[in-house]
Amino acid sequence: MDHALTFIGLGLLLLVGMAADEIGHRTRLPRVTLLILCGVAAGPSGFDLFPETFSALYELMSVLALSMVAFLLGGKLTRFNLQNSGKSIAIVSVAVVLVTGLIVGAGLTLIGLALAPALVLAAMATATDPAATQDVMRQSGSRGHFTNVVTGIVALDDAWGLIVFAFCLVWAQSVEGLGADGHLLAATREIVGAVAIGVAVGLPAAFLTGRLRPGDPTLSEALGVVFLVAGLAIWFEVSFLLAGMTCGVVIANFAKHHSRAFHEIEHVEWPFMTLFFLLAGGMLDVGSLSELGLLGFGYVALRLVGRFIGGWIGGAFTSLKKPERAWMGMALVPQAGVALGMALVGVEVLPHWRDQILTIAIGSTVVFELIGPPMTQFALTRVGDVKRS
């Protein structure tokens, strides 16, 4: 009976996703937001229609969908793209991460939050949601220099964010009089380990894939590489997002006999993304919004300000045009899984600040998942990368 309900639920979710996709095309609303709202309505915060088995299914869908996103993002960081936009990507991504962290950390401290949890939340604020951002760009047909820079930033800023998080966590422990317990070393191990796995799988895949049949790799080859990297990363307890992105970068830059290493993945990615966003909506606790309070709304406002100012400062030191500088921060508002992961690690280290950190983390995730995709689409439209109908 459980299997029957699961398959019925999956079938209905895919049909809902198809309807949301069509509504998005007709109304220009980001389908990510539509899917998350549908998930909220069907989940515990709404009519509670999801079978219990869907909670375990969400974790699997997250890994599948985000692994594909990571590969596709990595595949766009080619030598050609980096030569054209590499400097802008590096400078703006670092500026956005550092400015966002500084503004959120300092602002929360001034509002009245203790320094230790403020440091954790400041680091958490640097993360973005690559899946939502990437899907908005794909749905809107966004093309141009601004789109290329945003794509590169989304691929890099979570890596910068992990580094900032490691330092902030050690600082927070020092403030609380706790031992560092090797968290800086653990974060270094996670980053280096993820990159090592991506390179170890990516190098042979660059030369071996696409050999069975003339042309680009087959779907089986592409998915095989995706699942292998994700599995190894989870096994060794490192970031599967960073490992997947690294593998994508390696294959895209070293494979000389094919040009679109993951073209086949694009054909099968959307059903997994549909299930991921619907289940993500179902897992959101909308009731947490009522518990945000001054600190929660302060975090949301400070992160928005940090994104805008960071994008402008980074753009000022690059070749970005004035409209691109003005709207860069808005394009980087979506936030989800990586931020929640940071929050969960933070509360393990600072258990006495658990309520404050998790309440703000969960509540702000609901806010940014709903308002982030429309803001990204608006920014892409304002700079002219999306053609208005």
Backbone torsions as a table, in degrees:
resi	resn	phi	psi	omega
1	MET	NA	-40.3	179.8
2	ASP	-61.6	-41.9	179.5
3	HIS	-65.0	-38.7	179.9
4	ALA	-62.4	-46.3	179.0
5	LEU	-63.3	-37.2	179.6
6	THR	-63.7	-46.5	-179.0
7	PHE	-68.6	-37.4	175.7
8	ILE	-62.5	-44.0	179.3
9	GLY	-62.9	-42.8	179.1
10	LEU	-63.5	-41.5	178.3
11	GLY	-62.1	-44.0	179.5
12	LEU	-66.2	-38.6	179.3
13	LEU	-63.2	-41.7	179.3
14	LEU	-65.6	-37.0	177.2
15	LEU	-68.7	-38.6	175.3
16	VAL	-62.7	-40.4	178.2
17	GLY	-61.8	-38.9	178.1
18	MET	-64.8	-40.6	178.6
19	ALA	-65.7	-41.2	178.9
20	ALA	-64.2	-37.5	177.9
21	ASP	-61.1	-44.4	-179.5
22	GLU	-67.5	-41.9	178.1
23	ILE	-62.8	-39.7	178.6
24	GLY	-61.4	-41.4	178.6
25	HIS	-65.5	-36.9	-176.1
26	ARG	-80.0	-30.8	-174.2
27	THR	-107.5	-10.3	-176.1
28	ARG	69.7	12.5	174.2
29	LEU	-79.4	139.6	178.3
30	PRO	-60.8	127.1	-177.9
31	ARG	-66.8	-22.8	176.3
32	VAL	-59.6	-48.3	179.5
33	THR	-63.2	-41.4	178.7
34	LEU	-61.9	-43.1	-179.5
35	LEU	-66.2	-42.1	179.7
36	ILE	-64.9	-40.4	177.2
37	LEU	-63.1	-40.6	176.2
38	CYS	-62.8	-40.0	177.7
39	GLY	-64.2	-41.9	177.2
40	VAL	-60.1	-43.2	-179.4
41	ALA	-64.3	-36.0	-177.8
42	ALA	-87.6	-16.5	-176.2
43	GLY	-86.1	-170.6	-178.1
44	PRO	-58.8	-27.5	179.1
45	SER	-78.0	-11.5	179.5
46	GLY	-116.9	-115.2	-176.6
47	PHE	-89.9	0.3	175.9
48	ASP	53.5	55.3	-176.9
49	LEU	-95.5	-10.5	-176.0
50	PHE	-75.6	133.6	171.5
51	PRO	-63.7	157.5	-178.3
52	GLU	-61.7	-28.9	-177.9
53	THR	-65.2	-17.0	-176.7
54	PHE	-70.5	-23.2	178.4
55	SER	-63.4	-44.7	177.8
56	ALA	-70.8	-32.6	-179.1
57	LEU	-67.0	-30.1	-177.9
58	TYR	-60.6	-41.9	-179.6
59	GLU	-62.5	-42.7	178.6
60	LEU	-64.0	-45.1	179.2
61	MET	-63.3	-34.7	178.9
62	SER	-62.0	-47.5	-178.8
63	VAL	-64.2	-45.2	-179.0
64	LEU	-61.4	-51.6	-175.5
65	ALA	-67.4	-47.4	-176.2
66	LEU	-70.2	-29.6	175.7
67	SER	-63.8	-41.9	177.9
68	MET	-65.2	-42.3	177.7
69	VAL	-60.2	-43.6	-179.2
70	ALA	-61.2	-43.5	179.1
71	PHE	-62.5	-45.5	-178.3
72	LEU	-65.7	-38.3	176.5
73	LEU	-64.9	-45.1	178.7
74	GLY	-61.7	-37.5	-180.0
75	GLY	-65.1	-17.4	179.2
76	LYS	-90.1	-8.2	177.7
77	LEU	-89.7	62.5	179.1
78	THR	-86.3	167.8	178.2
79	ARG	-57.3	-42.0	-178.5
80	PHE	-61.1	-48.4	-179.5
81	ASN	-66.1	-37.6	-179.3
82	LEU	-70.3	-34.0	176.5
83	GLN	-65.4	-35.4	-178.6
84	ASN	-81.7	-37.4	-172.9
85	SER	-130.8	3.4	-172.9
86	GLY	-57.9	-43.3	180.0
87	LYS	-63.5	-44.1	179.2
88	SER	-62.4	-43.5	-179.5
89	ILE	-60.3	-48.7	-176.8
90	ALA	-64.1	-48.9	-176.0
91	ILE	-67.4	-46.8	-177.7
92	VAL	-66.9	-40.7	-178.8
93	SER	-63.1	-43.3	178.2
94	VAL	-65.3	-43.0	-179.3
95	ALA	-62.6	-44.3	-179.2
96	VAL	-63.4	-43.2	-179.4
97	VAL	-64.6	-49.5	-176.3
98	LEU	-67.9	-44.9	-178.7
99	VAL	-66.5	-42.9	178.2
100	THR	-59.6	-46.3	179.7
101	GLY	-61.9	-44.1	-179.4
102	LEU	-64.7	-45.8	-177.8
103	ILE	-66.6	-43.7	-179.5
104	VAL	-66.8	-45.4	-179.5
105	GLY	-62.2	-49.1	-179.2
106	ALA	-66.4	-41.6	-178.8
107	GLY	-63.4	-46.3	179.9
108	LEU	-64.1	-35.5	177.8
109	THR	-65.6	-41.8	178.8
110	LEU	-66.6	-34.0	178.5
111	ILE	-66.9	-27.0	178.1
112	GLY	131.7	-0.4	178.9
113	LEU	-78.3	143.4	178.2
114	ALA	-62.7	156.5	-173.5
115	LEU	-63.5	-40.6	-175.2
116	ALA	-60.4	-56.0	177.6
117	PRO	-65.5	-29.6	177.8
118	ALA	-63.2	-36.8	178.4
119	LEU	-66.1	-42.2	178.7
120	VAL	-63.0	-45.5	-179.4
121	LEU	-68.4	-33.0	177.5
122	ALA	-63.3	-43.4	178.0
123	ALA	-67.4	-39.5	179.1
124	MET	-60.9	-34.4	-177.0
125	ALA	-66.8	-17.7	-177.1
126	THR	-77.0	-18.0	-175.5
127	ALA	-78.3	154.6	176.1
128	THR	-124.7	-179.4	176.7
129	ASP	-113.5	96.2	-176.7
130	PRO	-63.7	-32.5	-177.7
131	ALA	-65.1	-47.8	-178.7
132	ALA	-66.0	-43.7	-179.1
133	THR	-62.8	-46.0	-179.3
134	GLN	-63.2	-39.4	-177.8
135	ASP	-69.9	-36.7	177.3
136	VAL	-61.3	-42.6	179.6
137	MET	-65.1	-39.5	-179.8
138	ARG	-68.9	-44.7	-178.1
139	GLN	-63.5	-39.7	-175.8
140	SER	-82.8	-7.3	-177.9
141	GLY	67.4	32.0	-175.9
142	SER	-66.2	132.3	179.6
143	ARG	-142.0	138.5	175.8
144	GLY	143.9	178.4	-178.2
145	HIS	-62.3	-43.5	-180.0
146	PHE	-60.0	-44.5	179.0
147	THR	-61.1	-43.0	179.2
148	ASN	-62.1	-40.6	-179.9
149	VAL	-67.7	-44.0	178.7
150	VAL	-60.7	-42.2	178.6
151	THR	-59.1	-45.6	179.2
152	GLY	-65.5	-40.3	179.8
153	ILE	-63.8	-45.0	179.7
154	VAL	-60.5	-34.6	179.3
155	ALA	-71.8	-29.3	-173.8
156	LEU	-98.6	-31.9	-166.1
157	ASP	-70.0	-23.0	175.3
158	ASP	-69.4	-32.3	175.7
159	ALA	-66.9	-46.3	175.1
160	TRP	-59.6	-41.0	-178.4
161	GLY	-60.6	-39.0	178.1
162	LEU	-63.8	-38.5	178.2
163	ILE	-65.7	-46.1	178.0
164	VAL	-61.6	-41.1	-179.6
165	PHE	-61.5	-41.4	-179.9
166	ALA	-60.6	-46.3	179.7
167	PHE	-66.4	-41.8	-179.8
168	CYS	-64.4	-36.9	-179.3
169	LEU	-67.2	-42.8	177.0
170	VAL	-63.3	-41.6	178.4
171	TRP	-62.9	-43.4	-179.9
172	ALA	-62.5	-41.0	177.9
173	GLN	-64.5	-38.2	178.5
174	SER	-64.5	-41.8	178.9
175	VAL	-62.2	-38.1	-178.1
176	GLU	-83.7	-2.9	179.8
177	GLY	77.2	25.6	-179.9
178	LEU	-104.0	157.8	174.9
179	GLY	-73.4	151.5	-178.3
180	ALA	-68.2	-26.4	177.0
181	ASP	56.0	27.1	174.6
182	GLY	70.9	22.4	-177.7
183	HIS	-68.8	-34.1	176.5
184	LEU	-65.3	-41.8	178.0
185	LEU	-65.3	-38.9	180.0
186	ALA	-65.1	-40.7	178.5
187	ALA	-66.1	-40.1	177.0
188	THR	-62.0	-43.1	178.6
189	ARG	-61.3	-40.4	-179.0
190	GLU	-64.1	-44.4	-178.5
191	ILE	-67.5	-49.7	-178.8
192	VAL	-64.1	-41.3	-179.9
193	GLY	-63.6	-41.6	179.6
194	ALA	-64.7	-43.5	178.6
195	VAL	-63.9	-40.6	-179.5
196	ALA	-62.8	-42.6	178.5
197	ILE	-64.9	-42.7	178.9
198	GLY	-60.6	-41.7	179.2
199	VAL	-70.7	-42.2	-177.4
200	ALA	-61.9	-37.1	178.1
201	VAL	-87.0	-37.0	-174.7
202	GLY	-67.0	-40.3	-177.5
203	LEU	-62.3	-53.8	177.2
204	PRO	-64.8	-34.5	179.7
205	ALA	-64.8	-33.7	179.7
206	ALA	-62.3	-33.6	-176.9
207	PHE	-95.4	-23.8	-174.5
208	LEU	-97.2	-33.5	-178.1
209	THR	-69.9	148.8	178.9
210	GLY	80.6	11.2	-179.2
211	ARG	-95.1	-26.7	-177.0
212	LEU	-65.4	-37.9	178.1
213	ARG	-132.3	139.3	178.5
214	PRO	-57.3	136.7	179.6
215	GLY	114.5	-158.8	-178.2
216	ASP	-74.7	162.0	-179.4
217	PRO	-57.6	149.5	177.1
218	THR	-73.7	167.3	179.2
219	LEU	-61.0	-41.0	-179.7
220	SER	-62.2	-41.1	178.3
221	GLU	-64.2	-46.8	-176.9
222	ALA	-62.7	-48.5	179.9
223	LEU	-67.0	-34.3	177.9
224	GLY	-60.3	-43.7	178.6
225	VAL	-65.6	-43.8	179.7
226	VAL	-58.2	-51.2	-176.7
227	PHE	-67.5	-36.7	-179.7
228	LEU	-63.0	-47.1	-179.4
229	VAL	-64.4	-45.4	-180.0
230	ALA	-61.0	-44.2	-179.6
231	GLY	-63.4	-44.6	179.1
232	LEU	-63.8	-40.8	-179.8
233	ALA	-63.4	-43.6	179.2
234	ILE	-66.8	-39.6	179.5
235	TRP	-60.5	-44.6	-178.7
236	PHE	-88.6	5.7	174.8
237	GLU	58.6	49.0	173.8
238	VAL	-124.2	174.2	-175.5
239	SER	-69.7	114.4	178.2
240	PHE	-72.2	-24.4	175.4
241	LEU	-65.2	-48.6	-179.5
242	LEU	-67.6	-38.2	178.1
243	ALA	-64.2	-44.7	179.1
244	GLY	-63.9	-42.4	179.5
245	MET	-64.1	-42.9	178.7
246	THR	-60.9	-44.1	179.1
247	CYS	-61.6	-41.6	178.0
248	GLY	-61.6	-42.0	178.4
249	VAL	-61.6	-45.9	-177.2
250	VAL	-62.9	-47.8	-177.8
251	ILE	-65.6	-43.1	-178.4
252	ALA	-62.9	-30.1	-175.8
253	ASN	-97.4	-19.5	-176.8
254	PHE	-108.7	-16.7	179.4
255	ALA	-80.4	112.6	-177.6
256	LYS	-95.7	-17.1	-173.3
257	HIS	-96.5	-2.6	171.9
258	HIS	-146.1	155.9	-171.9
259	SER	-108.7	-21.5	-177.6
260	ARG	-129.4	83.0	-171.8
261	ALA	-58.9	-32.1	-173.7
262	PHE	-121.6	28.4	179.2
263	HIS	-58.0	-39.8	-177.8
264	GLU	-65.7	-31.2	-179.1
265	ILE	-64.0	-34.9	-178.4
266	GLU	-60.0	-26.5	-179.0
267	HIS	-76.5	-24.3	-175.9
268	VAL	-114.2	-2.9	-174.8
269	GLU	-67.5	-40.8	-170.1
270	TRP	-59.7	-43.3	177.6
271	PRO	-57.1	-39.8	178.1
272	PHE	-67.3	-39.3	178.0
273	MET	-64.9	-39.3	177.7
274	THR	-57.1	-51.3	-179.8
275	LEU	-62.7	-39.3	-179.2
276	PHE	-61.3	-49.8	-177.3
277	PHE	-69.3	-38.2	177.6
278	LEU	-64.4	-45.0	179.3
279	LEU	-68.9	-34.7	176.4
280	ALA	-61.1	-42.4	176.0
281	GLY	-61.7	-39.9	179.6
282	GLY	-66.3	-28.6	-180.0
283	MET	-82.7	-14.7	-179.0
284	LEU	-70.2	137.7	176.7
285	ASP	-100.7	93.7	-177.6
286	VAL	-62.9	-27.1	179.0
287	GLY	-61.5	-22.2	179.9
288	SER	-67.0	-19.2	178.6
289	LEU	-61.4	-35.6	-178.5
290	SER	-70.6	-15.1	-177.6
291	GLU	-100.4	0.8	-175.6
292	LEU	-60.9	-49.9	179.4
293	GLY	70.4	-169.1	-177.4
294	LEU	-61.5	-43.8	-178.8
295	LEU	-63.9	-40.5	-179.8
296	GLY	-64.9	-48.2	178.6
297	PHE	-68.2	-31.2	174.7
298	GLY	-64.0	-42.1	177.8
299	TYR	-60.5	-45.7	-180.0
300	VAL	-60.1	-48.3	-178.4
301	ALA	-65.1	-43.3	-178.8
302	LEU	-65.3	-38.8	178.8
303	ARG	-65.5	-40.4	177.4
304	LEU	-61.7	-45.0	178.7
305	VAL	-62.4	-43.2	179.5
306	GLY	-61.4	-40.6	177.5
307	ARG	-62.2	-47.5	-177.4
308	PHE	-63.6	-49.7	-177.9
309	ILE	-66.7	-41.8	179.0
310	GLY	-61.4	-42.5	177.7
311	GLY	-63.4	-40.2	-179.4
312	TRP	-68.2	-45.1	-179.5
313	ILE	-64.3	-46.0	178.9
314	GLY	-60.8	-42.8	179.7
315	GLY	-65.2	-30.4	-179.2
316	ALA	-66.7	-25.0	180.0
317	PHE	-96.0	8.0	-179.5
318	THR	-128.2	-168.9	-178.7
319	SER	-89.5	11.1	-179.5
320	LEU	-63.2	138.4	176.7
321	LYS	-73.8	162.8	-176.8
322	LYS	-56.1	-45.3	177.9
323	PRO	-61.3	-35.9	179.8
324	GLU	-68.7	-38.3	176.5
325	ARG	-63.4	-41.7	-175.2
326	ALA	-65.8	-34.2	-173.3
327	TRP	-105.8	-0.4	-178.0
328	MET	-60.0	-46.8	-178.1
329	GLY	-60.7	-39.4	-179.7
330	MET	-65.2	-31.5	179.9
331	ALA	-70.9	-13.6	-174.8
332	LEU	-112.6	26.7	-177.2
333	VAL	-78.9	-37.7	-175.9
334	PRO	-52.5	141.5	-178.6
335	GLN	-150.2	138.8	-179.1
336	ALA	-155.3	-114.2	-165.0
337	GLY	-55.8	-45.8	-177.8
338	VAL	-61.4	-40.7	179.2
339	ALA	-62.8	-43.7	178.2
340	LEU	-64.0	-37.5	176.8
341	GLY	-61.5	-42.1	176.6
342	MET	-61.7	-42.3	-179.3
343	ALA	-62.5	-41.0	-179.3
344	LEU	-65.9	-39.9	175.7
345	VAL	-65.4	-40.9	-179.6
346	GLY	-60.1	-41.5	-177.9
347	VAL	-74.5	-22.1	174.1
348	GLU	-68.7	-36.8	-179.6
349	VAL	-80.7	-35.5	-179.2
350	LEU	-120.6	68.2	-173.1
351	PRO	-61.5	-27.6	-178.5
352	HIS	-75.1	-9.7	174.9
353	TRP	-106.9	17.8	-174.0
354	ARG	-57.5	-50.4	-174.8
355	ASP	-60.9	-46.1	-177.9
356	GLN	-65.3	-45.5	-176.3
357	ILE	-67.3	-48.0	-176.3
358	LEU	-69.9	-37.1	178.4
359	THR	-60.9	-46.0	179.5
360	ILE	-68.2	-40.7	-178.2
361	ALA	-63.2	-48.4	-177.2
362	ILE	-70.4	-46.1	-178.6
363	GLY	-62.9	-43.8	-179.6
364	SER	-69.1	-30.0	176.8
365	THR	-62.0	-42.2	176.8
366	VAL	-58.8	-45.8	-178.5
367	VAL	-62.5	-51.0	-174.6
368	PHE	-71.5	-28.8	176.8
369	GLU	-70.5	-28.9	-179.3
370	LEU	-87.3	-41.7	-176.5
371	ILE	-92.4	-19.6	-175.7
372	GLY	-62.4	-54.5	-178.6
373	PRO	-58.4	-44.1	176.3
374	PRO	-61.2	-35.0	179.3
375	MET	-68.9	-38.7	175.9
376	THR	-62.1	-45.9	-179.6
377	GLN	-63.7	-39.5	179.0
378	PHE	-62.4	-43.0	179.8
379	ALA	-63.4	-43.7	179.4
380	LEU	-62.4	-35.9	179.3
381	THR	-70.8	-40.9	-176.4
382	ARG	-65.4	-33.2	179.9
383	VAL	-85.2	-6.2	175.5
384	GLY	93.1	9.7	179.3
385	ASP	-81.8	-14.3	175.9
386	VAL	-113.4	126.1	179.4
387	LYS	-77.2	127.3	-180.0
388	ARG	-81.2	134.7	-179.0
389	SER	-87.2	NA	NA
